[in-house]
Amino acid sequence: MSDILVFNFNEKSSVLLVFFLHAMIFAFLLLKEGISENKNHSKWLAAFIFLGGLYICPFMLGYAEWYSLKGYQDILFFVPFQQLFLIGPVFYFYVKTLVNRNYTFSRHDLIHFLPAIVYLLYSLIVFIGDTLIFDEYYFYADGKDKDLDFWYQMSGLISMLFYLLLSLQYYFRYRKLSLQEVSFADEIAFTWIKHFTMAFSLILLLRVLFFILNPEWGEFGSKFWYYLCFSILLQYISITGYSNTVKANLKFGANALIPLEPPANETILMTKDETEETVEIAKWQNKIIHLFETEEIYRSPNLTLTDLAGRLNTNRNIISRAINQAFNMNFNDFVNEKRAEAVIEKLKKGEHVKQTLLAIALDCGFNSKTTFNRAFKKHTGITPKQFITKNQL
């Protein structure tokens, strides 16, 4: 190998180099944040962006003519830059640790990384065989990078699609649970995850299209446009992911998103016949309404189902079931409806003349203007300002 590092700066290699360096910088910043502030989700995102940066390398260095130089060609052949079996699991564990701050990685989770470990062992065998055992290339006799083999690219794509679906399933379970458990579900909705999964989905969609349009993945051809699109989306993920500082107020146990069998004392409503259950539901319905009307507990912005159950000296399952059946809505919508009704009462009394709508909303328990507007419109069908105008308040 030449003592002088060769990198042919041309239009394609230079553009990909800029995106590669950008990914490495943000991976470092996220890792630093994750370590200093003990944020596991930042560490997983750092790993995802780092792997994305490595993913660019074979084509970035290929356009820089490394495949045509013997010493540099060995680097591309024997360093497994494209860790396709790692990207999916890392994406999944980022989503998992972001929405569930109590989640801890366990030995059981190592199974997700088994394919990546096997591929690393395969890469090690190829390296040892072609550099230490055989006098000439054996595995690389065809002169093509193993990372770009069709079987590996296709199986890697399937792996990433699988973990994308797994991540979406986990997130939707979290959203469903948050709507049943807290009155501030919008504040912990993690809309960033939606944007993140959309960007990742677009990457995979482009990958599928390029498989169809140009299946010979080992040949450069028009692949530059795919890597350029990938790099742009990776840059978006890097910048937005780093700047995203959403915090969850709701803490879940490691198995919180998995439906659990309720304790024996939480099966009261389930063991009664239909008539008895209707009576039981009506009883708790009246108790809930009385509590909300007399103590105005909806004014607590961090009200949870557990809090309500505690005030009524019963368990969460009974109250959740009572709200679902008696009011035909989840806990989050029920509380926000009561808050909206409280705002309407204040508007009718002319409170909006003395203070802002946001101040009234916050006093009634809403956490934000966005949540207030959404809940108010869902309850009345119109915005707060339209309600004031319509009712000439």
C-alpha positions, 0 to 999 in steps of 0.5 A: 500500500502506498504511504500516501493516502489516496482519495480521489475527490470528484463530484460523487465521492466528495458529496458522500464524504460530506454526508459521511463526516456529518453522520460521524459528528452527530453520532459522536454528539449523541453518544456524548449526550447519552453517556453524560446524561445517562440517556440510553435512547441517545446512545441507540440513536448514535449507533443508528447514525454511525451505522448509517455513516458506515453504510455510505462508505463502500460507495463513497470510497468506491467513487474515490477509486479505492476498489481499483487500488490493491491496498485500499481494495483490501480495506473495502473487501475485509472491513464489513462497512455495511452492517445490514443486520445491525441497523434494524435491531438498533432502530427497534431498541432506539424506539423502545428506549425512547418511549419506555425510559425504564427499559433495560437491555437484557441477555434475552435481547441478544437474540436480535443481534445473532444474525449480525454476529454470524455475519461478523464471524463470516467476515472474519473467516473470509479475512483470515482465509484470504490474508493468512491461509491462502496465497491468493484471494480465495473468497474474493476470487471474483473481485467483488465486495461481499457486502454488496452480494445480492443475498446479503443486501436482500436479507438485510432489507428484509431484516430492516423491514421486519424491525420497522414493523416491530417498532411500529407495533411497539409504538402503537401499543404504547400510544394505546396504553397512554390514552388509557392511563394518563390525561396528558397523552398528547404531551408524551405522544413522541411525534418525532417517532412518527417522523423518524419511522417515516424517514426510515420507511422512505429509505427502505422504499427507495431500497426496494425500488432500486432492487427492482430497477437495478438489481445488480447491487454490486455494480455502481451504475445509477446507485449514486442516486440511492446513496444520495437520497439515503444520505439526505434522509440520514442527515435529516434524522441526525439533525432532528434526532439530536435537536429532539429533546422530548421528555416522557412523564409517564414511566412504564415497567419493562413489560408495561406494553404487554397485556398482563393478567389482572390480579384476582382483586381486579377481576370483579367486573369480569366475573359478574353476569351482564345485569350485575355488571351493568349495575356495577358500571353505573355505580362507578359511573356515578362516583366518577362524575361526582368526584369530577364535579365536586373536587374538579380533579381534572384541573391536575395537569398530570392526572393519571388513571392510578390517581383517580382509582386511588381517590375512589379506593379501588383499582385501575382496571375497574375504573378503566372499564367503567370509563370505557363502557359508561362514557364510551371513551378512553381515560385521556379523552374523558378527562380532556372532555371535562376540561373542555366543559370547564373552559366553556363554563368560564367562557360563558362567565366572561373569563376570556375578557379578563385573561387569555384563552391559554390561561383559562385552558391551563387553569382547567388542567390542559398542558398545552395550547395544542392539546387544548385546541384539539380537545375543545374542537373534538368536544364541540366541533369548532375552535374556541374562538369560533365558539366565542363568536358563535355564542356571542360571548 
